[in-house]
């Protein structure tokens, strides 16, 4: 059995992943073709190298025995496709076509294909659309993107018509983000990428580096079960300094920085923003996300959406009633 991406999971979690994956699989498969069901099960178990399977809302799809194809297959079955927008479904179809190419283009946005976790990022941002909020978003506004990672979210916002200021503190990840932004000349002028972390005060902090996930680098890496050893000492800035330095009229704030959301939300006045997206990481910080939500509610925000990915992490979308 091919269990490469699950090899570090504890047995009880591995069993949960397998059962949950099978449940999702049967939710998305077209039962009118029984052979497809059997082939899909064998492919998931690593007992079949190629399959042609009929998937709800996608039609017949061919999967081959490559790492990217297997990861793509697992992500397709991670959530019921009935909950994905029409544009998200179209984005899956585009991703299927180019998943093994050097350059992946999805909804008109291009990326260098680095495989692995990169595919998960595309699913979160362009297919599950964790930053989509229908009636609230207005084009030609500014988004501050805290935790730009490889540029996926910054390019998503830019493709919607926003001006984006993205902050990514890890130099090698910042370089990848820069390359991806340069692949999109029509969007490049809408994105300013800054190699800094965002905090409640200026200075320097240690960011511990997750060796398996560019989006998993965290200031909390030394005091949790992962206990990362390698770190970068990075420069920090504040939202106040960002707004003043770049003359920004605050509109939307996206925070996905593996724990720093606590520092930013609890120690900053965010009432000038209209929209806030933040991903909380209770398992890293030990801080219940309700504390962060209540702080934002005290500044006029209310929850208007929530995208839950697992028991530990989800993205909460909040809108300011007074803006």
Order of alpha helices (4+ residues) and beta strands (2+ residues): alpha-alpha-beta-beta-alpha-alpha-beta-beta-alpha-beta-alpha-beta-alpha-alpha-beta-beta-beta-beta-alpha-beta-alpha-beta-alpha-alpha-beta-beta
